[in-house]
């Protein structure tokens, strides 16, 4: 089921998500709904809080060479924790909760993340490319942070001004 995406500055985006303790049918339904919602919205990642569920759950699905997002290629991460990080990089990011706005964000170049899958099994994943950026971006959501909060003071002020103007226009 496609769910409504929570849009900035909705206060729910500031919530710190709770650890998942039950790896049950309700979690599986949430993950399935998140996938449908993300694909419908042309996103590559989605945190549960972005559909109003404050649980430490996120998904990432980079389109393949045919520009398709196959469900079986979805990285489902429950209770993810960065256990190693190194380097730094800048990457232009956007967000389904801040539609139509893109800006360069400073991130770690490489991360190693430990997480659980939908069945509760523990996994570790390492990356120093787009996936590393996407994992950091989505994990920020779990801690109540949206990427625009990482912008410099000047860029943040410009964003707030543009965003308010756009909200009034719609």
Backbone as a chain_set.jsonl record, in Angstrom:
{"seq": "XXXXXXXXXXXXXXXXXXXXXXXXXXXXXXXXXXXXXXXXXXXXXXXXXXXXXXXXXXXXXXXXXXXXXXXXXXXXXXXXXXXXXXXXXXXXXXXXXXXXXXXXXXXXXXXXXXXXXXXXXXXXXXXXXXXXXXXXXXXXXXXXXXXXXXXXXXXXXXXXXXXXXXXXXX", "coords": {"N": [[0.834, -1.176, 0.0], [0.58, 2.168, -0.89], [1.757, 4.842, 0.966], [1.238, 8.073, 2.54], [3.7, 10.591, 2.225], [5.562, 12.197, 4.714], [6.088, 15.61, 4.91], [8.618, 18.112, 5.116], [8.098, 21.118, 6.95], [7.11, 19.23, 8.889], [6.601, 18.198, 12.195], [6.95, 15.547, 12.944], [9.153, 14.61, 11.604], [11.23, 15.247, 13.218], [11.273, 13.459, 15.244], [12.899, 10.988, 17.25], [13.507, 7.853, 16.224], [12.254, 4.669, 17.398], [13.835, 1.647, 18.568], [13.407, -1.425, 16.821], [11.72, -4.195, 18.026], [10.131, -6.385, 17.552], [10.128, -8.71, 15.049], [8.044, -9.182, 12.97], [4.926, -9.94, 11.209], [3.719, -7.408, 10.989], [5.916, -5.721, 10.775], [6.959, -6.665, 8.356], [4.864, -5.94, 6.639], [5.046, -3.15, 6.893], [7.604, -2.714, 5.736], [7.068, -3.586, 3.114], [5.091, -1.73, 2.347], [6.634, 0.579, 2.523], [8.441, 0.159, 0.423], [6.707, 0.209, -1.84], [5.733, 2.836, -1.6], [8.106, 4.367, -1.822], [9.005, 3.714, -4.452], [6.805, 4.57, -5.976], [7.071, 7.269, -5.537], [9.357, 7.903, -6.838], [11.81, 7.617, -5.452], [15.017, 6.687, -3.941], [15.558, 5.87, -1.486], [14.123, 5.426, 1.785], [13.005, 6.273, 4.982], [11.262, 4.927, 7.787], [10.011, 6.889, 9.372], [9.411, 8.802, 7.552], [7.014, 8.098, 6.545], [5.507, 8.459, 8.675], [5.946, 6.599, 10.736], [7.527, 5.915, 13.641], [9.914, 4.136, 13.819], [13.046, 2.377, 13.836], [13.735, 1.852, 10.964], [14.69, 1.451, 7.627], [14.865, 1.702, 4.043], [16.668, 1.059, 1.008], [17.041, 1.389, -2.442], [18.708, 1.227, -5.239], [18.222, 2.093, -8.61], [18.552, -0.367, -11.247], [20.695, -1.165, -14.125], [18.824, -0.95, -16.145], [17.224, 1.003, -15.253], [15.34, 0.188, -13.417], [13.684, -0.579, -10.343], [13.987, -3.262, -8.64], [12.187, -5.279, -6.412], [13.501, -7.337, -5.068], [16.079, -6.411, -4.932], [16.166, -4.629, -2.912], [17.57, -3.05, -0.146], [16.961, -3.702, 3.051], [16.977, -2.278, 6.134], [17.068, -2.696, 9.528], [17.176, -1.227, 12.696], [19.767, 0.019, 12.204], [23.3, 0.653, 12.685], [26.113, 2.704, 12.549], [29.27, 1.397, 12.472], [31.849, 1.795, 11.723], [33.597, 4.531, 10.258], [34.963, 6.689, 7.754], [37.052, 9.16, 6.122], [35.942, 11.897, 3.951], [33.383, 13.417, 2.001], [31.556, 15.2, -0.522], [28.217, 15.401, -1.563], [25.532, 15.731, -3.811], [22.37, 15.934, -2.547], [18.936, 14.939, -2.319], [15.553, 14.738, -1.105], [12.677, 12.847, -0.311], [11.014, 13.956, 1.559], [11.54, 16.593, 1.358], [10.629, 17.764, -1.146], [11.832, 18.447, -4.452], [14.07, 19.957, -3.798], [17.551, 20.295, -3.822], [20.859, 19.844, -2.66], [24.383, 20.222, -1.977], [25.911, 18.094, 0.372], [27.946, 17.46, 3.193], [29.47, 14.402, 3.925], [30.531, 11.26, 5.443], [33.013, 9.478, 3.655], [33.313, 6.702, 3.549], [31.503, 4.038, 5.055], [30.75, 1.571, 7.534], [28.201, -0.517, 8.334], [26.127, -2.016, 10.741], [23.279, -4.039, 10.874], [19.867, -5.303, 11.139], [17.922, -7.722, 9.349], [14.627, -8.193, 7.842], [13.832, -10.485, 9.133], [15.199, -10.486, 11.454], [17.844, -11.263, 11.446], [21.343, -10.606, 11.797], [23.454, -8.403, 9.971], [26.319, -7.094, 8.193], [27.421, -4.315, 6.364], [29.517, -2.684, 4.021], [30.493, 0.341, 2.423], [31.696, 2.739, 0.02], [30.653, 4.438, -1.764], [27.811, 5.615, -3.577], [25.887, 4.218, -2.047], [26.876, 4.397, 0.559], [26.446, 7.098, 1.1], [23.642, 7.225, 0.864], [22.87, 5.499, 2.965], [23.763, 6.95, 5.207], [22.213, 9.284, 4.934], [19.545, 8.292, 5.202], [19.734, 7.139, 7.75], [20.101, 9.408, 9.273], [17.496, 10.398, 9.298], [16.332, 8.611, 11.101], [17.278, 9.56, 13.43], [15.958, 11.896, 13.733], [16.745, 13.919, 11.993], [16.947, 16.025, 9.114], [18.291, 16.369, 5.828], [18.702, 19.087, 5.144], [19.391, 20.31, 7.467], [22.058, 19.953, 7.717], [23.276, 21.805, 6.203], [25.29, 24.743, 5.507], [25.13, 27.803, 7.453], [24.404, 30.025, 5.823], [23.427, 28.768, 3.437], [21.354, 27.346, 4.565], [19.653, 29.377, 5.488], [18.93, 30.499, 3.025], [17.615, 28.323, 1.901], [15.414, 28.054, 3.726], [14.045, 30.423, 3.217], [13.39, 30.189, 0.447], [11.848, 27.852, 0.633], [9.665, 28.6, 2.267], [8.481, 30.488, 0.591], [7.739, 28.829, -1.53], [5.906, 27.145, -0.239], [3.835, 28.908, 0.327], [2.996, 29.497, -2.229], [1.879, 27.124, -3.082]], "CA": [[0.0, 0.0, 0.0], [1.332, 3.423, -0.945], [1.396, 5.719, 2.084], [1.545, 9.488, 2.355], [5.026, 10.977, 2.714], [5.607, 13.335, 5.64], [6.883, 16.653, 4.258], [9.211, 19.178, 5.927], [8.694, 21.024, 8.302], [6.291, 18.424, 9.796], [7.335, 17.91, 13.439], [7.26, 14.109, 13.066], [10.494, 14.37, 11.063], [12.185, 15.511, 14.306], [11.213, 12.37, 16.225], [13.964, 9.98, 17.246], [12.795, 6.586, 16.042], [12.469, 3.63, 18.409], [14.374, 0.351, 18.142], [12.431, -2.464, 16.498], [11.916, -5.367, 18.877], [9.384, -7.508, 16.992], [10.357, -8.938, 13.617], [6.814, -9.917, 12.712], [4.15, -9.6, 10.018], [3.491, -5.959, 10.929], [7.168, -5.151, 10.251], [7.022, -7.046, 6.94], [3.894, -5.074, 5.945], [5.639, -1.814, 6.872], [8.676, -2.722, 4.729], [6.442, -3.693, 1.792], [4.466, -0.431, 2.08], [7.716, 1.545, 2.295], [8.957, -0.06, -0.931], [5.726, 0.726, -2.807], [5.697, 4.297, -1.465], [9.36, 4.903, -2.358], [9.017, 3.556, -5.909], [5.754, 5.456, -6.488], [7.537, 8.653, -5.387], [10.646, 8.006, -7.542], [12.917, 7.758, -4.506], [15.955, 5.563, -3.854], [15.645, 5.5, -0.073], [13.004, 5.905, 2.596], [13.009, 5.879, 6.393], [9.881, 4.725, 8.241], [9.452, 8.137, 9.894], [8.931, 9.59, 6.416], [5.598, 7.768, 6.355], [4.882, 8.667, 9.976], [6.162, 5.482, 11.664], [8.8, 6.216, 14.318], [10.698, 2.93, 14.092], [14.365, 2.436, 13.21], [13.603, 1.032, 9.758], [14.907, 2.189, 6.386], [15.121, 0.899, 2.843], [17.398, 1.717, -0.075], [16.996, 0.596, -3.665], [19.244, 1.951, -6.394], [17.766, 1.498, -9.866], [19.561, -1.145, -11.971], [21.121, -0.575, -15.414], [17.623, -0.692, -16.958], [16.495, 2.027, -14.508], [14.24, -0.453, -12.688], [13.925, -0.869, -8.931], [13.408, -4.572, -8.369], [11.971, -5.452, -4.97], [14.514, -8.242, -4.493], [17.339, -5.673, -4.766], [15.99, -3.639, -1.854], [18.31, -3.214, 1.097], [16.09, -3.394, 4.181], [17.844, -2.162, 7.31], [16.348, -2.468, 10.767], [18.086, -0.874, 13.787], [21.141, 0.154, 11.696], [24.272, 1.409, 13.472], [27.412, 2.861, 11.886], [30.302, 0.89, 13.377], [33.115, 2.386, 11.267], [33.42, 5.597, 9.271], [36.244, 7.317, 7.426], [37.106, 10.067, 4.98], [34.834, 12.833, 3.805], [32.993, 13.671, 0.621], [30.378, 16.059, -0.708], [27.334, 14.753, -2.524], [24.261, 16.448, -3.945], [21.289, 15.109, -2.037], [17.553, 15.372, -2.318], [14.821, 13.967, -0.099], [11.244, 12.782, -0.584], [10.336, 14.823, 2.528], [11.849, 17.985, 0.976], [10.552, 17.576, -2.602], [12.276, 19.468, -5.388], [15.216, 20.726, -3.307], [18.798, 19.518, -3.862], [22.006, 20.631, -2.208], [25.568, 19.454, -1.6], [25.983, 17.803, 1.797], [29.175, 16.782, 3.621], [29.221, 13.086, 4.512], [31.698, 10.378, 5.483], [33.229, 8.822, 2.366], [33.097, 5.261, 3.707], [30.872, 3.607, 6.31], [30.454, 0.156, 7.763], [26.955, -0.476, 9.102], [25.564, -3.274, 11.209], [21.823, -3.909, 10.891], [19.113, -6.553, 11.112], [17.002, -7.822, 8.21], [13.21, -8.307, 8.236], [13.654, -11.664, 9.981], [15.965, -10.308, 12.687], [19.236, -11.701, 11.294], [22.305, -9.502, 11.807], [24.327, -8.293, 8.8], [27.216, -5.939, 8.14], [27.646, -3.877, 4.986], [30.487, -1.589, 3.891], [30.464, 0.977, 1.113], [32.337, 4.061, -0.06], [30.068, 5.092, -2.927], [26.465, 6.162, -3.388], [25.187, 3.517, -0.967], [27.348, 4.968, 1.834], [25.743, 8.386, 1.243], [22.221, 6.927, 1.087], [22.695, 4.944, 4.319], [23.905, 8.053, 6.169], [21.05, 10.163, 4.763], [18.365, 7.648, 5.782], [19.958, 6.967, 9.189], [19.847, 10.721, 9.885], [16.046, 10.474, 9.543], [16.015, 7.824, 12.292], [17.681, 10.393, 14.573], [15.206, 13.144, 13.71], [17.456, 14.945, 11.217], [16.691, 16.113, 7.675], [19.563, 16.792, 5.242], [18.87, 20.544, 5.088], [19.988, 20.729, 8.739], [23.51, 19.822, 7.594], [23.772, 22.887, 5.342], [25.91, 25.893, 6.166], [24.164, 28.796, 7.917], [23.944, 30.811, 4.671], [22.599, 27.915, 2.575], [20.152, 26.991, 5.324], [18.778, 30.564, 5.457], [18.419, 30.592, 1.65], [16.644, 27.238, 1.77], [14.208, 28.375, 4.505], [13.355, 31.503, 2.504], [12.819, 29.589, -0.77], [10.854, 26.857, 1.024], [8.467, 29.333, 2.721], [7.875, 31.065, -0.61], [7.138, 27.735, -2.279], [4.748, 26.66, 0.519], [2.765, 29.898, 0.153], [2.544, 29.424, -3.617], [1.121, 25.887, -3.376]], "C": [[0.887, 1.252, 0.0], [0.826, 4.33, 0.173], [1.802, 7.157, 1.785], [2.916, 9.808, 2.957], [4.916, 12.241, 3.563], [6.568, 14.369, 5.045], [7.354, 17.705, 5.27], [8.323, 20.405, 5.872], [7.846, 20.244, 9.311], [7.133, 17.982, 11.006], [7.686, 16.431, 13.612], [8.664, 13.802, 12.554], [11.579, 14.608, 12.112], [12.216, 14.387, 15.339], [12.423, 11.451, 16.105], [13.252, 8.638, 17.251], [13.211, 5.543, 17.074], [13.036, 2.364, 17.768], [13.224, -0.607, 17.838], [12.739, -3.675, 17.369], [11.21, -6.597, 18.326], [9.61, -7.593, 15.483], [9.214, -9.824, 13.126], [6.136, -9.462, 11.421], [3.924, -8.113, 9.87], [4.733, -5.25, 10.38], [7.282, -5.451, 8.755], [6.072, -6.185, 6.11], [4.439, -3.656, 5.819], [6.713, -1.731, 5.782], [8.104, -2.769, 3.312], [5.791, -2.362, 1.398], [5.531, 0.631, 1.783], [8.272, 1.409, 0.877], [8.005, 0.533, -1.965], [5.686, 2.248, -2.795], [6.924, 4.936, -2.094], [9.374, 4.852, -3.889], [8.001, 4.5, -6.557], [6.21, 6.915, -6.506], [8.871, 8.906, -6.093], [11.817, 8.271, -6.607], [13.841, 6.563, -4.574], [16.142, 5.117, -2.412], [14.463, 6.074, 0.668], [13.18, 5.382, 4.016], [11.553, 5.815, 6.844], [9.24, 6.025, 8.725], [8.906, 9.009, 8.758], [7.507, 9.211, 6.004], [4.905, 7.765, 7.721], [5.039, 7.55, 10.986], [7.529, 5.667, 12.33], [9.512, 4.949, 14.8], [11.989, 3.006, 13.3], [14.419, 1.459, 12.024], [13.863, 1.928, 8.558], [15.108, 1.205, 5.246], [15.88, 1.747, 1.832], [17.308, 0.796, -1.287], [17.46, 1.463, -4.82], [18.709, 1.293, -7.659], [18.904, 0.726, -10.551], [19.888, -0.481, -13.317], [19.96, -0.293, -16.359], [16.71, 0.343, -16.295], [15.262, 1.462, -13.797], [14.65, -0.668, -11.233], [13.222, -2.18, -8.61], [13.329, -4.785, -6.86], [13.064, -6.316, -4.341], [15.885, -7.564, -4.31], [17.269, -4.637, -3.644], [16.804, -4.012, -0.626], [17.377, -2.758, 2.215], [16.952, -3.416, 5.436], [17.002, -1.814, 8.54], [17.387, -2.265, 11.871], [19.538, -0.714, 13.308], [22.017, 1.025, 12.608], [25.57, 1.49, 12.672], [28.479, 2.405, 12.871], [31.706, 1.349, 12.965], [32.801, 3.453, 10.242], [34.773, 6.232, 9.014], [36.095, 8.242, 6.226], [35.952, 11.058, 4.981], [34.604, 13.088, 2.325], [31.809, 14.622, 0.625], [29.526, 15.394, -1.764], [26.038, 15.538, -2.593], [23.122, 15.514, -3.562], [19.944, 15.782, -2.228], [16.831, 14.475, -1.33], [13.332, 13.992, -0.435], [10.448, 13.664, 0.383], [10.624, 16.302, 2.29], [11.825, 18.013, -0.559], [11.05, 18.773, -3.41], [13.463, 20.289, -4.94], [16.443, 19.814, -3.255], [19.941, 20.413, -3.426], [23.157, 19.696, -1.848], [25.634, 19.317, -0.084], [27.307, 17.096, 2.078], [28.81, 15.483, 4.324], [30.561, 12.364, 4.693], [31.799, 9.701, 4.13], [32.863, 7.337, 2.463], [32.448, 4.972, 5.056], [30.727, 2.09, 6.327], [29.274, 0.154, 8.727], [26.531, -1.888, 9.482], [24.06, -3.062, 11.33], [21.177, -5.284, 10.941], [18.227, -6.542, 9.864], [15.577, -8.03, 8.737], [12.94, -9.506, 9.138], [14.468, -11.594, 11.275], [17.402, -10.767, 12.616], [20.16, -10.493, 11.193], [23.214, -9.573, 10.58], [25.242, -7.089, 8.969], [27.424, -5.606, 6.67], [28.609, -2.696, 5.013], [30.349, -0.98, 2.517], [31.167, 2.324, 1.179], [31.85, 4.813, -1.294], [28.699, 5.657, -2.589], [25.734, 5.513, -2.212], [25.595, 4.064, 0.406], [26.616, 6.28, 2.13], [24.279, 8.126, 1.62], [21.983, 6.38, 2.494], [22.788, 6.058, 5.358], [22.685, 8.974, 6.133], [19.826, 9.564, 5.47], [18.524, 7.449, 7.287], [19.788, 8.295, 9.927], [18.362, 10.863, 10.214], [15.675, 9.739, 10.835], [16.361, 8.59, 13.567], [17.025, 11.768, 14.538], [15.863, 14.272, 12.937], [17.103, 14.844, 9.737], [17.937, 16.745, 7.055], [19.774, 18.299, 5.213], [19.479, 21.084, 6.385], [21.506, 20.649, 8.703], [24.119, 20.951, 6.755], [24.423, 23.99, 6.166], [24.82, 26.89, 6.534], [23.561, 29.558, 6.744], [23.02, 29.995, 3.78], [21.286, 27.551, 3.265], [19.155, 28.146, 5.308], [18.134, 30.705, 4.082], [17.34, 29.53, 1.426], [15.337, 27.604, 2.463], [13.37, 29.432, 3.784], [12.649, 30.95, 1.254], [11.659, 28.65, -0.42], [9.558, 27.536, 1.455], [7.719, 29.925, 1.529], [7.103, 29.99, -1.373], [5.885, 27.202, -1.585], [3.565, 27.599, 0.346], [2.151, 29.787, -1.237], [1.66, 28.197, -3.877], [-0.204, 25.807, -2.66]], "O": [[1.821, 1.368, 0.794], [-0.376, 4.557, 0.309], [2.607, 7.418, 0.891], [3.248, 9.355, 4.052], [4.267, 13.215, 3.181], [7.712, 14.051, 4.719], [6.604, 18.128, 6.15], [7.819, 20.715, 4.792], [7.868, 20.577, 10.496], [8.237, 17.459, 10.848], [8.616, 16.097, 14.346], [9.298, 12.85, 13.009], [12.727, 14.21, 11.913], [13.086, 14.365, 16.209], [12.907, 11.173, 15.007], [12.491, 8.326, 18.167], [14.344, 5.529, 17.555], [12.766, 2.05, 16.608], [12.197, -0.597, 18.518], [13.883, -4.124, 17.44], [11.627, -7.725, 18.591], [9.314, -6.653, 14.744], [9.375, -11.024, 12.9], [6.704, -8.695, 10.643], [3.934, -7.594, 8.754], [4.618, -4.295, 9.613], [7.663, -4.576, 7.977], [6.421, -5.749, 5.013], [4.311, -3.03, 4.767], [6.727, -0.784, 4.996], [8.592, -2.079, 2.418], [5.922, -1.916, 0.258], [5.351, 1.474, 0.905], [8.542, 2.407, 0.209], [8.428, 1.266, -2.858], [5.614, 2.88, -3.849], [6.812, 5.928, -2.814], [9.717, 5.838, -4.542], [8.298, 5.148, -7.561], [5.8, 7.697, -7.363], [9.45, 9.986, -5.966], [12.712, 9.054, -6.927], [13.51, 5.546, -5.182], [16.802, 4.112, -2.143], [13.872, 7.071, 0.252], [13.467, 4.203, 4.227], [10.71, 6.559, 6.344], [8.047, 6.239, 8.51], [8.039, 9.854, 8.982], [6.874, 9.912, 5.215], [3.854, 7.148, 7.895], [4.341, 7.54, 12.0], [8.563, 5.585, 11.667], [9.686, 4.721, 15.997], [12.039, 3.615, 12.231], [15.053, 0.405, 12.082], [13.327, 3.032, 8.474], [15.468, 0.045, 5.449], [15.758, 2.972, 1.799], [17.477, -0.418, -1.174], [16.724, 2.315, -5.317], [18.736, 0.068, -7.777], [20.069, 1.109, -10.451], [19.419, 0.62, -13.608], [20.094, 0.515, -17.278], [15.571, 0.539, -16.717], [14.27, 2.164, -13.6], [15.82, -0.908, -10.936], [12.021, -2.207, -8.342], [14.279, -4.507, -6.128], [13.498, -6.058, -3.218], [16.748, -8.093, -3.609], [18.204, -3.861, -3.452], [16.737, -5.138, -0.133], [17.045, -1.577, 2.315], [17.575, -4.426, 5.763], [16.324, -0.787, 8.585], [18.351, -3.023, 11.976], [20.45, -1.252, 13.936], [21.55, 1.99, 13.213], [26.069, 0.479, 12.178], [28.591, 2.948, 13.97], [32.639, 1.297, 13.766], [31.868, 3.315, 9.451], [35.62, 6.313, 9.903], [35.16, 8.13, 5.433], [35.107, 11.062, 5.876], [35.52, 12.987, 1.509], [31.15, 14.819, 1.647], [30.047, 14.879, -2.753], [25.503, 15.961, -1.568], [22.932, 14.456, -4.16], [19.831, 17.006, -2.29], [17.428, 13.552, -0.777], [12.791, 15.035, -0.801], [9.332, 14.075, 0.066], [10.03, 17.166, 2.936], [12.849, 18.251, -1.199], [10.747, 19.928, -3.111], [13.842, 21.236, -5.629], [16.386, 18.708, -2.718], [19.991, 21.592, -3.776], [22.948, 18.543, -1.469], [25.44, 20.286, 0.65], [27.74, 16.241, 1.305], [27.951, 15.461, 5.206], [31.588, 12.796, 4.168], [30.779, 9.382, 3.519], [32.198, 6.789, 1.585], [32.796, 5.58, 6.068], [30.6, 1.435, 5.292], [29.338, 0.749, 9.803], [26.569, -2.815, 8.674], [23.613, -2.03, 11.829], [21.852, -6.303, 10.803], [17.832, -5.48, 9.384], [15.358, -8.039, 9.949], [11.925, -9.539, 9.834], [14.437, -12.517, 12.089], [18.124, -10.68, 13.609], [19.811, -9.483, 10.582], [23.681, -10.646, 10.197], [24.982, -6.193, 9.771], [27.583, -6.496, 5.836], [28.541, -1.832, 5.886], [30.113, -1.693, 1.542], [31.232, 2.965, 2.229], [32.53, 5.701, -1.806], [28.455, 6.116, -1.473], [25.037, 6.198, -1.464], [24.763, 4.18, 1.305], [26.219, 6.538, 3.266], [23.748, 8.72, 2.558], [21.008, 6.753, 3.146], [21.983, 6.106, 6.288], [22.185, 9.393, 7.177], [19.154, 10.248, 6.242], [17.549, 7.577, 8.028], [19.373, 8.306, 11.086], [18.002, 11.38, 11.272], [14.804, 10.191, 11.578], [15.82, 8.316, 14.638], [17.468, 12.693, 15.22], [15.583, 15.445, 13.183], [16.975, 13.754, 9.18], [18.579, 17.578, 7.695], [20.917, 18.755, 5.255], [20.022, 22.189, 6.402], [22.175, 21.216, 9.567], [25.34, 21.037, 6.618], [24.148, 24.149, 7.355], [23.715, 26.834, 5.994], [22.343, 29.722, 6.671], [21.948, 30.467, 3.403], [20.24, 27.459, 2.623], [17.955, 27.932, 5.135], [16.942, 30.994, 3.976], [16.293, 29.804, 0.84], [14.266, 27.485, 1.866], [12.143, 29.346, 3.747], [11.466, 31.21, 1.033], [10.624, 28.65, -1.087], [8.473, 27.108, 1.061], [6.491, 29.873, 1.461], [5.969, 30.205, -1.803], [4.912, 26.846, -2.249], [2.424, 27.151, 0.232], [0.944, 29.959, -1.409], [0.806, 28.213, -4.764], [-0.933, 24.828, -2.819]]}, "num_chains": 1, "name": "protein.A"}
